[in-house]
Amino acid sequence: MLRFVDDLAGAIYDVIIFIIKSISYLLAGGIIVAIPTYLFVWLFGMFQ
């Protein structure tokens, strides 16, 4: 029974770490893409 609980806790831990990493990569990618894109649009918006 103890081994089952240990395996279950390990599986839940792996799923939570996967979700946190996925959200982190998504946010980092969004920031890396959004900031230069915003600056590019803002720069060319000044010339109109």
N, C-alpha and C positions, 0 to 999 in steps of 0.2 A: 504493500500500500504506500509506503514511503517513497519507493522508487517511482510509482505512478504520479504522485503529487509533485515530485521533483521534475519529472519529465513534462508534466503539464505546466508547471511554473516556467520551465525553460522555453517551452513553445510559446507561451504568452509573452514572455520577455522578448523572444526573437521577433514576434509580430509587432510589438510596440516599438522596438528599435527600428524595424523596417519602415513603419509608418513615419516615425520621427525623421529618419534619414531622407525619406521620399519628400516630405514637406520641406525640409531644409534645402535639398537640392532644387526643388521647384522655386522656392523663394530666392535662392541665390541666383539661379538662372534668370528669373524675372527681373531681379535688380540689375544684373549684368547687361541684360538686353534693354530694359526700360530706361535707364539713365542716359546712355548714349543716344537712344532714339529720341527721347524727350529733348535733349540738348540740340540734336540735329534739326528737329522740327522747330524748336524755338529760334535757332540761328537763322534758318531760312524764312521763318515767319516775320523776322525783323525787316526783311527786304521788300515786303509787300506794301 
